[in-house]
């Protein structure tokens, strides 16, 4: 198996069968060796730096019904919320003071946050904080809408493909969603010029090593700038409530393989990893990750953005999260840095030259009910 690691490190790709055999090995020595090599690669590309992104979960309303997701449309137990423009800008203001230079606007596919409204918000953030990057993570849309947001100043887009295996995709999503459309969105985003993030769940119900190998091959083909992977964690109000969590070891091993395959990729140690193990994020960084995404959302809404059970950091103020993370990374031998944290070799774009005034916030009572 070490010869396969040699090959991956040398050629940055393996066949699907080779990836699958590595994943089936479940060999702790092999996993430690992969982490050691992945850490050496990330130190060559990024030193001991850990980039931070300020995550703003601005709406938990979603028109979709993904079977694994705690805020899926059919979960009537969720208390729905939408942040207003003013609340989001206040999160950015605080985040900028704390040293964040990337804001990740994440939410469900919310019809009340339409394309123009999001574009206005992006323009305002890029105008008010021109030294910051804006990442959007708001699901599947048309190419025209992605172009609108790119022209408004959004430079990065996160859209996990969740699984590259078409049959597996259909077991995780309702019939109206398709793996073809998800992949088309990723290719559209890349074609427009975004720094694109893809990714998948590890240990999702029914997943096999062959399917994970397919995910790795898809990532090689897509060549994304970011890859977000995290263990599957069930949510008690979903059809997958009784399914087991994904494993820490397999997630860490996959992080290492991704670092060896895509040496300069931006690779988060996710909150889900921190949820399944008290030192999950530190272990993720040691296995090759180089990004963390602490939460900047108001504490009053954090628990309402529960994609899975037991999510960590829902009660801490943003400043506490920032300090806690810096201390955790320092204890693991890494350092949180202030900066946009672009992918090595990527250029930043100039801020949008046509700032738009903010529209009045849309606030009506239905904003806070189930949609
Ligand atoms: S995973 Fe995303 S698109 Fe699917 S239901 Fe949850 S928030 Fe909506």
Boltz pocket constraint, residues with backbone or C-beta under 6 A from the ligand:
constraints:
  - pocket:
      binder: B
      contacts: [[A, 62], [A, 63], [A, 64], [A, 65], [A, 66], [A, 69], [A, 70], [A, 71], [A, 72], [A, 73], [A, 107], [A, 108], [A, 109], [A, 139]]
      max_distance: 6.0
